[in-house]
Amino acid sequence: MSDTYGIDSHKLMYHPIRTAQLLQVGNDWEKAKEVYPIYIEISPVGACNHRCTFCAVDYIGYQSVMLDTDLLKRRLAEMGALGVKSVMYAGEGEPLLHKKIDEIVVATKQAGIDVAFTTNGVAMNERFLQTLPHISWIKVSFNAGTAASYARIHRTKAADFDRVINNLKRTVELKKSQNLGCAIGMQSLLLPENMDEMEALARICRDEIGLDYLVIKPYSQHLFSETRAYNEVDYSGLLPLGEKLAAYNTDSFQVVFRSNTMQKTISKESARYPRCYATPFVWAYMMANGAVYGCSAYLLDERFEYGNINRNSFKDIWQSEKRRESFNFVRNELDIKECRLNCRMDEVNRYLYRIDQNLVPHANFI
């Protein structure tokens, strides 16, 4: 099945210099502190207009905090100069609720950083859409094929179902009229409440809206989430659904059924790699209160918190004593069997482990 955007895999192989730099670190902190993240997930606001039944970060409490725009602009310029290549605005809140998100998008791109969004799509107004030429992709979390199911899962009013669809129609219209390269898609978790609606959702995405893709993926239990409603969902009988959904693929639309991730969820494998190679290197997470973390699975865990942009520059945070301590902890003490299954860096870790341990047979025969 096609996956043009590499959503069910990883893209670290396209950054060979940073990969080599990371693998050469060993236990040397002086080398480690100079390896800056390629990708950062930033939460502009802590508040959210939905209360989804599956929300991974419900334990944070949807706090009414917001990143200061002028300060963030300065930090973005610094991050771009240090080698950060991409920012996805998402996080513990709904990113489009930030009152100056349009200014933030422009400032991010001006810093030489690619911009993307994961959003519920309700607040996609005209002011935000004017920034579309600066955005690489927008992925809307939309977890049902009917308004009734959508309202129950997102815990919102049913009217949001049509509102988001209409917002996306307008987005696609602008993209086509201006011949823009921004990829526009949807993402749905596969849950007991929506399993029978995925074909209907695919039809809406392809025929009604005209999206580029629809991602269907399994639920992954966050370490600290208050919700445990989907912790035991059995995906073993759902792999054939991928073949059904493949029938909706065209030259301009694809369903990315994350079968690789689903198979890992089914097997619940614990023997993945002996340690996390990605943290604290190739990515970072910035909360709406300005705190910088090395892993989104450990938000509010001080072992993974390096500093705060409201008090320090990004360089000072990334080279801080707290990151040095986290570097040593992840290399020497962290038991990844306790980590979130199918975490964001799982495929990256598998890739780095294979290289580091020479696990590819006959690798020298290129």
N, C-alpha and C positions, 0 to 999 in steps of 0.2 A: 504494500500500500504506500502511496506517495506521501512524503513528508518534506515538502520543499524547504521549510524553515528550520528543519532539524529539531523540532520541538520534543520528540521522544528520544533524543540523543543528547549531544553536547557539541559545542563549537570551539573548545579550547585548542583543538589541533590547528586552528587558523591563527593562533598566536604563539608561534614557535619560539620567538625570542623570550617572551615572558615565561613560557613553559620551561625553557632551558634554565633561565635565571632561578626559577623556583626549585627545580630539581638539584641545582648546584648548592643550595643553601646548607644542606646537612643540618648540623646543630649550631651553626654560626649565626648568632643574632645580628652581628654587624652586616652580614649579607641579607638576612631576613628582613631587617627594618627598611631596606631599600626596595623591596618588592611591593609595589602598589597594586591595588585591585583594578581589574579590567572593568568590572561591572559593580554598580552600587544600586541597591533598592532603597528608595527614599519615600518616607511617609510624610507628605506635606501637612496633613492634619490627623488628629487622633479620633475625631468624631466620625460617625458613619450614619447614613440615613436608612440602612437596613440592619437587620439582626438575624442573619442567615443561620439556619439550624446547624450548619457544619462549620461555622466560623472557627478557624484555628486559634485566633488571638482574642477570643472572648474574655480571657482571663486578665487582659490589660485594662478593659473597662471602658473603651470608647471615649477616652478623655477629651475634653474640649480644649486641646492645645494645638498650636499652629506654628510652623516654622516662620521666622521673620524673613520677609522677602529680600530686603537689602543685604542682610547678613548671609543668607543662602546664596545670593548672587556672587558675593565675594568668595565664598567657599567653593562654589562651582568653578569659578575662574582658576582658583588655586588647584583644584582637583584635576581639571583639564590639563594644566601645565605639568602636573606630576605623573600623568599617563593614564588617568581614568578615561575609558573609552565609551562607556554607556551608562545611562541612568534609567531605571524603570520607576516611574512614580506609581505607587500602590500603597502597601503598608497596612498598619493596624486600623487605619481609617479610610474613608473614601476620598481619593486625591482631588477630585474635581470640586470638592467643597471649599478648597482654598480660594479665597477671594481674588488672589492675584496669580492664579495658576498659569494664565496666559503669559504674564511677564516672566515667570519662572521657566516656561518652555523656551522662550526666545533666548533668555540668558544662558540656559543649558547648551543650546546649539551654538551660541556665540563663543562659548568656552571650548568648542571643539568636541563636545560630547554628544553622542547619539541619544535620542529621547524616545521613550516608549511609555505606554500606560496600560495598567490593568485596573479596570473600573467597573462599577455596576451599570454605568451608562445613563443613569437617571438625570444627572446634571450636565449633560453634554449640550451646552447652550451655544448660541452663535458666536459669542466672544471667544470661547474656547476653540471652536471650529476654525476660526481665522488663523490659528497657529498650526493647522494641519500640514502646511508645507514644511514645517520644521520637525515633524514627528515621523519616526521610522515605522512604528506599528501601534495599533490600539487593539487590546483584547478585552472584550466585555464578558464579565462573569454573569451567565444567564442559564439558570439551572433547571429548566423545565420547557416542555413544549406546549403547555396550556396555561392560561392566566390563573386558573384555580390552583394548580400545582405550584406555579411560580410564587404566588402570594403566600402559600403555606411554607415553602422552603426558604424564601427570602424574608419571610415574616414582615410583609409589607402589604400595601393595598394592591388589589388586582390590576388597577389602572396603570401601575408602573410597567406591566407587561407590554402593553401597546405603546406606552410612552417611550420605552427603550427602543422598541422596534422602529418607531417613527424617527427617533434620534439617529439611529443607524442608517436608515434610508437617506436622511439628509446628509449624513457624513459621506456615504457612498456617492451621492449625487455631486457633492463638492469635489470629491476625489476625481471623479470622471471628468467633470467640467474643466478642472484645472490640470488634468493629466498628471496627477501626483503619484508618487511611489509608495505612499503610506499603505501598509497592509492592514486591513480591517477584518477582525475575526471575533468569534465568540468562543467561550470555553464553558463546559459543563462538567461537573462532577457526576459520576454515575452512581446514583443512590436508589434505594428501594422505591422511593416515591416517584422517580422519574424514568426508570428503566424502560418503561413501555412507551415513552414519549420521544425517544431520541431520533427516530425516523421523522416524526412530525417536526422536530426542531431542525433537522437537516434540511427539510423542505422549506421551512421559513427562511433559514439562512441563505440558501441558494436561490430560491425562486421569488421570494417576497422581498428580501432585502438586497441581495446581490453581494454577499460577503465573499472574502477571499478564502476563508476556511472556518471550520468548526472543530474544536478540540474536545474530545471525550476522554476523561481520565478517571482513574480510581481515587477514592478517598484515602488520605494518609493521616493517621492519628498524630496530632501534635503532642509533644511531651507534656505540656502544661495546660492544655485546653480543658475548660470546665465540661464541655460536651463530650460524651462518650457514646452517643447514639449510633455512630456508624463504625465503631471500632471492630465489629465482628462481621462486617458485610462480606459475603462469600462471592467472589468474582469468578470462581472456577467454571461456572456454566455460561459465562457471558462473553467469552472470546469469540464465538461465532457471530455475535452482533457486529463485530468489526467488518465481517464479510458482507453483511446486509447493508451496512452504511457505505461501504465502498462503491455500491451501485449509484450513489449520489455524486460521485466524483466526476468532474468535467475538466476541460482545459483551463477553466477560470475559477474553479471551486474544488476544494478537497476537504474531506473529513479526515482529521488526524486522530484515529482511534489508537490510543496509547497502549498498544498490546504489549510492548516490551515492559513498560512500567507495571502493567496489570499482571503479567506473568511473575514479576518479582514480588508483587503484593500477594499473589496466590501462594508462592513458595515460602514466603516469610523467611527468606534465607538470612542467616546470621553471619555466615562465612563470606564476607564481601571483600574486605581489605583490612589489614591489621590496625590502621590508624587513618585519621582524616588528613589528606594531603592538601585539600583546598583551603582550609582554615589555618592560620589567618592570612591568606594571601590573595586569591584571585577575585574575591568578592567581599562586600560589606553591606551592612544594613544601617540606615539612619532613621531613628524614630522621630515622631513629630515633636518631641521635646528636645531634639538635637543630639541625643545620645547615639554614639557610633558603636555598633556591635560587629563581631566577626562572623556571626551565624544567626539567621532568623529563627532557628529552632530553639535558641537559648535566650530570647529577649527577656530582660529583667534579671538574668543570671550574671552576677558581677564578674564571673570568670571569663566572660566573653565581651564585657564592656570595656572600651578602650579610652573613652573620653567624651567630651561634649563640644559641639561646634560653637555653642554660645559662649564658651570660655577659652577655647584654644583653636589654633589653626588646624587644618586637616593634617598637615605634615607633622605637627607636634603630637597630634593624637595617634597617628600611624606609627610614629617612632617612640611612643611613650613607654614608660615602665610597665603600665598595665598591659599593653600589647605584648611586651617581652614576656611577662608572666604567663599570658595566655598562650603564646607561642610554645613555651616550655611545657605548659600543662597539656596542650593538645598533642604534642609529640611524645610525651612520656607518661601521661596519666589517664587521659580520656579513654574510656571504654566505649567504642563505637557501637557495641551491642546494645547500649542504652540509648543510642541516637534514634532520631525519627527515621522510620523505614521510608525509602524512596525520597530522601531529602533532596533539596534543589541541586546539591553538588554530587549526588550519587554517581552519575555517569562520568563526571569529571574525575572523581576519585578513582573509579575503575580504570580510567584511561591512564592517569598518573601512576597508579600502582603497577599496571602492566609494563610501563616504560621503566620505572624505577627498579623493578625486580626482574627485568628481561624475560617476561613471561610469554612473549610472542616467539614461537619457534622460528628459527632461521631468519631472524630479523635483519641480519646483515646482508641477506640476498635480496637487495632492493630491486 
